[in-house]
Amino acid sequence: MCARRVSSKITSKNISREKIQRFQKKVFSFYEKNRRELPWRNTTESYKILLSELMLQQTQVNRVILYYEKWIDKWPTVKALASASLTEILHMWIGLGYNTRAINLHKAARKIVTDFGGDVLEAMNQYQEIPGVGRYTSQAVQIFSTNADLVTVDTNIRRIFIKEFNLSEKITDKELWILAEKCLPKGKSRCWHNALMDYGALHLTAHKTGIKPKTQQSRFEGSNRQIRANILRCLLKEKMSLSELEKIFVKEQKRLRPILDKMVTEKIIIKENNFYQLNE
């Protein structure tokens, strides 16, 4: 039996224009019949799109919808968010997980207001300066707010390309982004990326394809992430000493001090007069 041939080298020679056109037609056809109605698809405001992108990182869409709408009601602009306290932000974020995202979002809002005059798109052009924002998020915000002829590649899109073009799972990010640019239908970037997202989320799922993401989320129960989240819940109520925290985290006492030290190093919390509190 012949082994399946896979390619880790993306060039115009081994993926024809005709094959790309068939792929585009397949994805758009699926999208026309199965598109999801999501609140962040009803806006082109870059702040709201940035918010949705950061919330959607490693969190299920259905959970994000509720938080997103409540968030927009409370902080409808990036300036409003920047003026909020970290305590308010974390209270609103509880339940979304990965609290560092909320902290970075708060820092990002303040950076965008102070250094970019509240211009989210200008900030995305210099995303290296914005906490919690990488190339994917920067491109996504520009795509969904301006329909710019840009591409972005997340876990869903990576899986689609690997499956549809019979590629090796070892393909590099650089090669994937080159392929993404080749597949982009000019003038339709917003619609194209929404279509890809739905095609991957609803049809070519990880379960169906067996294609694993490059990085996998570790178990939350009993993890340091869970302890960190619970520490934040405690400190949202009041500042606490190490001994007070040890009485709460009895089973995790050996892990508690290193976790607290790391949170101080990351400037999530501060320690003053032997008491830990949020770093406002």
Buried (B, 14 or more C-beta within 10 A) or exposed (E): EEEEEEBEEBEEEEBEEEEBEEBBEBBBEBBEEEBEEBBBBEBEBBBBBBBBBBBBBEBEBEBBBEBBEEBBEEBEBBBBBBEBEBBBBBBBBBEBBBBBBBBBBBBBBBBBBEBBEBBBBEBBEEBEEBBBBEEBBBBBBBBBBBBBBBBBBBBBBBBBBBBBBEBEBEBEEEBBBBBBEBBBBEEBBBBBBBBBBBBBBBBBBBEEBEBEEEEEEEEEEEEEBBBBBBBBBBBBEEBBEBEEBBEBBEEBEEEBEEBBEEBBEEEBBBBEEEBBBBBE
